Amino acid sequence: MSEPVIVLDKLSKRFGDVQAVRDVSLTIVAGTIFGFLGANGAGKTTTIRMLCGLTHPTGGRATISGHDVWQERQLVRAKFGYVAQRFSLYPDLTVEENFRFFGGACRVPVTQLEERIGNLLGLTDLEEKRDTPAGSLSGGMRQLLALGCALVHDPPLLFLDEPTSDLDPLIASGIDALILQLNRSLGVTVVVVSHDLTTLFTICDRIAVLVDKKITIGTLDNLMRSNQPWIHEFLHGPRAEGAKRSAMTARKQSHGNG
């Protein structure tokens, strides 16, 4: 049995009179890909921001590798990489300069940084763009760069907020394949928030569905058999059926290449 990496115990967040997250409890074990699915305002991004130490919980507790995500946030931050929903790198810096900046910010030893950058340029297929300003990259390449920068300190845990949002389906499938590679080949534990059902169906081992501050967690197969209307809304219907077909194709291709 894998060790728990993330533990949430009745984690809550209130903004004034608005209860954004209410009593969320779950455990995420090492080596898995865990997805959050829900409508806008369900609390998915707020939960991730609390786990990253960017937002102070107003109730409950969360830990990463046994350390409190708020009380010990400086220690915890070295254990994960984070890709925000909006592009958050430096557009005037080149691809390589962004890697160097974040490597320095994460205190990657100089003796290791050159090799790390070379490996990440290859992993993200950005070698030919190393001298290109990040602001000149396509949306898909920007997302690949953001993923690379989140990995520059070799973290065992990766948080992704809408990693394939607004991307061409072909580019999105490449991002999904890279996430699976990070998980399967390098053992990185991944927590992903997404509205893209194809992404969730393709890569996730378990999914948490959040609706009206209620949460249900399970494998995709288990959730598909749920008779709860608020889960059925997300996991059935024409949009979901198309996503499942795309995910099945992607999984077959992944297994064939593996």
C-alpha positions in Angstrom: 0.0 0.0 0.0 1.4 3.4 -1.0 2.0 6.0 1.7 -0.4 9.0 1.9 1.1 12.1 0.3 -1.8 14.5 0.9 -4.4 14.3 3.7 -7.3 16.7 4.0 -9.3 16.7 7.2 -12.5 18.8 7.0 -10.6 21.4 5.1 -12.7 24.6 4.7 -12.4 28.1 3.3 -14.8 31.1 3.8 -14.5 34.4 2.1 -16.7 36.7 4.2 -20.2 35.3 3.9 -19.3 32.9 1.1 -18.4 29.3 2.0 -16.0 28.4 -0.9 -14.9 25.0 0.5 -16.7 23.1 3.2 -15.4 20.1 5.2 -13.4 18.4 2.4 -11.8 15.2 3.7 -9.7 13.0 1.4 -6.4 11.1 1.1 -4.1 11.0 -1.9 -1.5 8.3 -2.0 1.9 8.4 -3.6 2.3 7.6 -7.3 -1.3 8.3 -8.3 -3.0 10.9 -10.5 -6.0 12.5 -8.7 -8.5 14.7 -10.4 -11.0 17.4 -9.2 -14.1 17.8 -11.3 -16.9 20.3 -10.7 -18.7 23.4 -11.9 -17.3 26.9 -11.6 -17.4 28.0 -8.0 -17.3 24.4 -6.6 -14.1 25.1 -4.7 -11.6 23.2 -6.8 -9.1 25.9 -7.4 -9.5 27.2 -3.8 -8.7 23.8 -2.5 -5.5 23.6 -4.6 -4.5 27.1 -3.5 -4.8 26.0 0.1 -2.7 22.9 -0.5 0.0 25.2 -2.1 0.0 27.5 0.9 -1.4 30.4 -1.2 -4.7 30.7 0.7 -5.2 30.4 4.5 -7.7 27.7 5.4 -10.4 28.9 7.8 -11.3 25.4 9.0 -9.9 21.9 9.2 -6.4 20.9 8.3 -4.3 19.6 5.3 -0.9 18.1 5.2 1.6 17.2 2.6 4.0 14.4 3.6 2.9 14.9 7.1 3.6 18.7 7.2 0.9 21.3 7.7 0.3 23.1 4.4 -0.1 26.5 6.1 1.9 26.3 9.4 4.9 24.7 7.6 4.3 26.2 4.1 8.0 27.2 3.6 9.0 23.6 4.1 6.1 22.2 2.1 6.8 24.3 -1.0 10.0 22.5 -1.8 7.9 19.3 -2.1 5.7 20.3 -5.0 5.5 22.1 -8.4 2.5 24.2 -9.3 1.1 25.2 -12.7 -1.6 27.9 -12.3 -4.6 28.2 -14.6 -3.2 31.5 -16.0 0.2 31.7 -17.6 2.4 32.9 -14.8 5.9 32.9 -16.2 8.0 35.8 -17.5 7.0 36.7 -21.1 10.1 38.8 -21.7 12.5 36.1 -20.6 13.5 33.3 -23.0 12.5 29.7 -22.4 16.0 29.0 -21.0 16.0 32.1 -18.9 12.7 31.1 -17.4 14.2 27.7 -16.5 17.2 29.4 -14.9 15.1 31.9 -13.0 12.9 29.3 -11.4 15.8 27.0 -10.9 17.5 29.8 -8.9 14.3 30.6 -7.0 14.0 26.9 -6.0 17.6 26.9 -5.0 18.6 24.1 -7.4 22.4 23.7 -7.0 24.4 25.3 -9.9 26.2 22.0 -10.4 22.8 20.4 -11.2 21.0 23.1 -13.0 22.6 22.8 -16.4 21.8 19.1 -16.6 18.3 19.7 -15.3 17.6 22.4 -17.9 18.9 20.1 -20.7 16.6 17.3 -19.5 13.6 19.5 -19.2 14.1 21.1 -22.7 14.1 17.5 -24.1 11.1 16.4 -22.0 9.0 19.4 -23.1 10.3 19.4 -26.7 11.4 23.0 -26.3 15.1 22.6 -27.3 14.6 24.5 -30.5 12.8 27.3 -28.7 15.3 27.8 -25.9 16.2 31.3 -27.0 12.6 32.3 -27.8 10.9 34.8 -25.4 8.1 33.0 -23.6 5.6 35.6 -24.6 6.1 34.6 -28.3 5.3 31.0 -27.8 2.0 29.3 -28.8 -0.4 28.5 -26.0 0.6 24.8 -26.0 4.3 25.6 -25.8 3.7 28.1 -23.0 1.9 25.3 -21.1 4.8 23.0 -21.7 7.2 25.6 -20.4 5.1 26.1 -17.3 5.2 22.4 -16.7 8.9 22.3 -17.2 9.5 25.2 -14.8 7.3 23.5 -12.2 9.6 20.5 -12.4 12.9 22.3 -12.3 13.5 21.4 -8.6 12.6 17.7 -9.2 9.5 17.7 -6.9 7.7 14.4 -6.1 4.3 16.1 -6.3 2.7 18.3 -9.1 -0.4 20.5 -8.9 -2.0 21.3 -12.2 -4.9 23.8 -12.5 -6.7 23.4 -15.9 -3.5 22.2 -17.7 -5.3 21.7 -21.1 -7.8 24.6 -20.9 -8.4 26.4 -24.3 -5.8 24.2 -26.0 -6.3 22.5 -29.4 -7.3 18.8 -28.8 -4.1 17.5 -30.4 -2.0 19.7 -28.2 -4.1 18.8 -25.2 -3.5 15.1 -25.8 0.2 15.8 -25.9 0.0 17.4 -22.5 -2.0 14.5 -21.2 0.7 12.1 -22.5 3.4 14.1 -20.8 1.6 14.0 -17.5 1.2 10.2 -17.8 4.9 9.9 -18.6 5.8 12.0 -15.5 3.7 9.7 -13.4 4.6 6.3 -14.9 8.3 6.8 -15.6 9.3 9.2 -12.8 6.7 8.4 -10.2 5.4 11.9 -9.8 2.2 12.2 -7.9 -0.2 14.5 -9.8 -3.2 16.5 -8.6 -5.2 18.0 -11.5 -8.1 20.3 -11.7 -9.9 20.2 -15.0 -13.2 20.8 -16.8 -11.8 18.8 -19.7 -13.5 15.4 -19.3 -11.1 13.8 -21.8 -8.1 14.8 -19.7 -9.7 13.5 -16.5 -10.9 10.2 -18.1 -7.5 9.7 -19.8 -5.1 10.2 -16.9 -6.8 10.0 -13.5 -6.7 7.0 -11.2 -9.3 8.6 -8.9 -11.6 11.6 -9.3 -13.3 13.9 -6.7 -16.6 15.3 -7.9 -17.5 18.6 -6.1 -21.0 20.0 -6.5 -22.9 22.3 -4.1 -20.1 21.8 -1.5 -20.7 18.0 -1.6 -17.9 15.7 -2.6 -17.8 12.1 -3.9 -14.5 10.3 -4.6 -13.9 7.2 -6.6 -12.4 5.6 -9.7 -14.0 6.6 -12.9 -15.8 3.2 -13.2 -17.2 3.6 -9.7 -18.4 7.1 -10.3 -20.0 6.1 -13.6 -22.2 3.6 -11.7 -23.4 6.3 -9.2 -27.1 7.0 -9.2 -26.6 10.4 -7.6 -28.1 13.1 -10.0 -25.3 15.6 -9.3 -22.7 13.1 -10.4 -24.7 11.8 -13.3 -24.9 15.4 -14.6 -21.1 15.4 -15.2 -20.3 11.9 -16.2 -23.1 11.0 -18.6 -24.6 12.6 -21.7 -23.2 13.4 -25.2 -20.2 15.5 -24.0 -19.1 12.8 -21.5 -19.6 10.0 -24.1 -17.4 11.7 -26.6 -14.7 12.4 -23.9 -14.8 8.7 -22.8 -14.2 7.6 -26.4 -11.3 10.0 -26.8 -9.9 8.8 -23.5 -10.1 5.1 -24.4 -8.2 5.9 -27.6 -5.5 7.8 -25.8 -5.1 5.1 -23.2 -4.7 2.4 -25.9 -2.1 4.5 -27.6 -0.3 5.2 -24.3 -0.2 1.4 -23.5 1.0 0.7 -27.0 3.8 3.1 -26.6 4.8 2.0 -23.2 
